Amino acid sequence: KKSNATSYNVKPSSSLSGKMLEPFSLKATTLAATIATLLSIHGLRRKSLSKWGAGAAWIVGFLSISSGLRGFLLILFYQAGSSATKYHKREKEKRDAGASVSAQRGIQQVLCCSLIAVLCAVGHAVWIGNECEISFEHHPTASKLYCAIISHYATCLGDTLASEMGILSQQAPISIITLKTVPHGTNGGVTWWGTMWSGIGGVIIALGSVLLDSVSGLDTRPLPTL
């Protein structure tokens, strides 16, 4: 029986080490601090983040990117979600008076959409080390942690796009509880348009993860990783 020891302390080959962002290295932490600061300031100026939300966003952004290049999935989620929130904002406010309030994210919203993934990313950096390709045969623990990160952001972005784009649907939402039509903006109300955008959110995160792994020089072919 093979030992799972290979799933820990993964060291990249010399040909790949130059492409990877080594966890919590000087390069990684400098890049993380710079990007986290710029995005937090941008969020404050655009009023998409409250002051507490901006502070929380800086912390999770710094920890995510410091943990490795895959931390940019958080940035992808933030940018895609913010763009969807701003899209046709006035039309959304006409349909749902609470849309203008929900457009600004506080500390609770920031942490709910990032905390689990950040903990997995930091755990990967501490227990595993450098990022490696998804392979449940060779790197089971690392693969589980990264798949958890992908699943988290895919779920969060899918939920965000379903809400922000679904409210613009011409179809009246149907309650998943009563199966009756409800006003736009009602919790639990779904439309085909919103459901489609939920799927698109998952695809965006999946493509982003493949792109980031490709930049790192990791194997992204599906068959060898399963």
Salt bridges, closest charged atoms under 4 A:
GLU91 OE2 - ARG95 NE 3.23
GLU133 OE2 - HIS139 NE2 3.68
GLU164 OE1 - LYS92 NZ 3.11
ASP213 OD1 - ARG70 NE 2.83
ASP219 OD1 - ARG221 NE 3.16
